[in-house]
Amino acid sequence: MSTSTASEKSGLKVSRFDSVTSLFLALILFLGCFALMLLIIWWLSGDPKADAAPIEITYSGTENPPGFERDFEPPGAEEVEDLMEPTLEDTLEAVTDAVSTVAGAPTSSNTPTAATTKGTGKGDSRRPGPPGEGIDAIPEYERWELTFNAKGRDDYARQLDFYKIELCAFGGGRNGLDIASNLANSPRKRTTADPSTEKRIYFSWKRTNPLRQFDLQLLGQAGIQTTRRSTVMLINEEMKQTLLRLEKDYCEKAGKKFPESIAKTYFESSAGGGGYEWKLIDQRYRPGR
């Protein structure tokens, strides 16, 4: 009887294989529960950036802004030379002299600091507001500078499409706005007869740059005439909100008041996240703010 009992106890003993197998099963069960818990947390948290409320800024002023931004005006006499269509030789020379990666920084067009004697725009069409309305800050189209890094026209066009930026030509004795979209594939043209209906911020090149030649070429592919006409980039609300959030976070981390303290903000477009993304590379502040 005692011999049989000892034999049974020896057969019921846990082997090393059973111990290792149990350890792995417990580890797999723990990792599975942990992954499920992370999935539930991610699902419940959602994406706060996508649902973030848009940033709305009301600027103060006791008189109509001296700006030129809301008026699509034909180019003045002083601008005709700058808007002349370059020759093929000039274009090839400009592209050849450019480095392999071209950086271009458009700025808001016809601002008082850049064109005090050009154009006949009357600025904001709204009536003067009462003193103290809104906040004392420099508007986005005057404080933003955007830089594009492109390896060629196709790369540049892909960036514009990614950000849903459209190119526009106006003036030159033609009525309305000629707008080009879908620039990387087959540029499409549409015409807006009444410029006052266009409320988007627009930017233009502040100096001669090979990327401006790409703008002219892309507009030409859409069937838009650019000779003796002004060309600009139209920025949509989605991109505007993206830049505002980057600007606000950077400003507040620097201990400054947004947007009253900001004099200039510099953004740069670079490849990232499976496409392109804006990065804030520098910010300057108003004296005493």
JOURGI-V43746 format. One record per backbone hydrogen bond with DSSP energy under -1.0 kcal/mol. CO is the residue of the C=O (numbers start at 1). NH is the residue of the N-H. E is the energy in kcal/mol with one decimal. If there is no record, write none. Layout:
co=CO nh=NH e=E
co=CO nh=NH e=E
//
This chain:
co=1 nh=5 e=-1.7
co=2 nh=6 e=-1.8
co=3 nh=7 e=-1.7
co=4 nh=8 e=-2.1
co=5 nh=9 e=-2.1
co=6 nh=10 e=-1.7
co=7 nh=11 e=-1.5
co=8 nh=12 e=-1.4
co=15 nh=19 e=-1.6
co=16 nh=20 e=-2.2
co=17 nh=21 e=-2.5
co=18 nh=22 e=-2.2
co=19 nh=23 e=-2.0
co=20 nh=24 e=-2.2
co=21 nh=25 e=-2.3
co=22 nh=26 e=-2.3
co=23 nh=27 e=-2.2
co=24 nh=28 e=-2.7
co=25 nh=29 e=-2.3
co=26 nh=30 e=-2.2
co=27 nh=31 e=-2.5
co=28 nh=32 e=-2.3
co=29 nh=33 e=-2.1
co=30 nh=34 e=-2.3
co=31 nh=35 e=-2.6
co=32 nh=36 e=-2.2
co=33 nh=37 e=-2.1
co=34 nh=38 e=-2.2
co=35 nh=39 e=-2.2
co=36 nh=40 e=-2.1
co=37 nh=41 e=-2.2
co=38 nh=42 e=-2.5
co=39 nh=43 e=-2.2
co=40 nh=44 e=-2.3
co=41 nh=45 e=-2.2
co=42 nh=46 e=-1.8
co=47 nh=51 e=-1.2
co=49 nh=52 e=-1.0
co=58 nh=135 e=-2.2
co=68 nh=71 e=-1.1
co=71 nh=73 e=-1.2
co=76 nh=79 e=-1.2
co=79 nh=83 e=-1.5
co=83 nh=228 e=-1.1
co=87 nh=91 e=-2.2
co=88 nh=92 e=-2.5
co=89 nh=93 e=-2.1
co=90 nh=94 e=-2.3
co=91 nh=95 e=-2.2
co=92 nh=96 e=-2.4
co=93 nh=97 e=-2.2
co=102 nh=150 e=-2.4
co=104 nh=148 e=-3.2
co=106 nh=146 e=-1.6
co=107 nh=204 e=-3.6
co=111 nh=114 e=-1.1
co=111 nh=115 e=-2.3
co=130 nh=133 e=-1.6
co=135 nh=60 e=-3.2
co=135 nh=137 e=-1.2
co=139 nh=142 e=-1.4
co=139 nh=143 e=-1.6
co=140 nh=144 e=-2.2
co=143 nh=265 e=-3.5
co=145 nh=267 e=-2.9
co=147 nh=269 e=-2.9
co=148 nh=104 e=-2.3
co=150 nh=102 e=-3.0
co=152 nh=156 e=-2.3
co=153 nh=157 e=-2.7
co=154 nh=158 e=-2.2
co=155 nh=159 e=-1.8
co=156 nh=160 e=-2.0
co=157 nh=161 e=-2.3
co=158 nh=162 e=-2.4
co=159 nh=163 e=-2.1
co=160 nh=165 e=-3.1
co=166 nh=234 e=-3.2
co=167 nh=180 e=-3.1
co=168 nh=232 e=-2.5
co=169 nh=178 e=-2.4
co=170 nh=230 e=-2.1
co=171 nh=174 e=-1.0
co=177 nh=192 e=-2.8
co=178 nh=169 e=-2.5
co=179 nh=190 e=-2.1
co=180 nh=167 e=-1.8
co=181 nh=188 e=-2.5
co=188 nh=181 e=-2.0
co=190 nh=179 e=-3.1
co=192 nh=177 e=-2.7
co=194 nh=197 e=-1.9
co=195 nh=198 e=-1.7
co=201 nh=235 e=-2.9
co=203 nh=233 e=-3.2
co=204 nh=107 e=-3.3
co=209 nh=212 e=-1.6
co=210 nh=214 e=-1.2
co=211 nh=215 e=-1.8
co=212 nh=216 e=-2.0
co=213 nh=217 e=-2.2
co=214 nh=218 e=-2.8
co=215 nh=219 e=-2.5
co=216 nh=220 e=-2.1
co=217 nh=221 e=-2.1
co=218 nh=222 e=-1.2
co=219 nh=224 e=-2.4
co=220 nh=223 e=-1.6
co=226 nh=229 e=-1.9
co=230 nh=170 e=-2.1
co=232 nh=168 e=-2.6
co=233 nh=203 e=-1.9
co=234 nh=166 e=-1.5
co=236 nh=240 e=-2.0
co=237 nh=241 e=-2.5
co=238 nh=242 e=-1.8
co=239 nh=243 e=-2.3
co=240 nh=244 e=-2.3
co=241 nh=245 e=-2.3
co=242 nh=246 e=-2.0
co=243 nh=247 e=-2.6
co=244 nh=248 e=-2.7
co=245 nh=249 e=-2.4
co=246 nh=250 e=-2.1
co=247 nh=251 e=-2.4
co=248 nh=252 e=-2.5
co=249 nh=253 e=-2.1
co=250 nh=254 e=-1.2
co=251 nh=256 e=-2.3
co=252 nh=255 e=-1.3
co=257 nh=261 e=-2.7
co=259 nh=262 e=-1.3
co=261 nh=286 e=-3.0
co=264 nh=284 e=-3.2
co=265 nh=145 e=-2.0
co=266 nh=281 e=-2.3
co=266 nh=282 e=-1.2
co=267 nh=147 e=-1.6
co=268 nh=279 e=-2.4
co=270 nh=277 e=-2.7
co=272 nh=275 e=-1.2
co=275 nh=272 e=-1.7
co=277 nh=270 e=-2.3
co=279 nh=268 e=-2.5
co=282 nh=266 e=-2.7
co=284 nh=263 e=-2.8
co=284 nh=264 e=-1.8
co=286 nh=289 e=-1.9
//
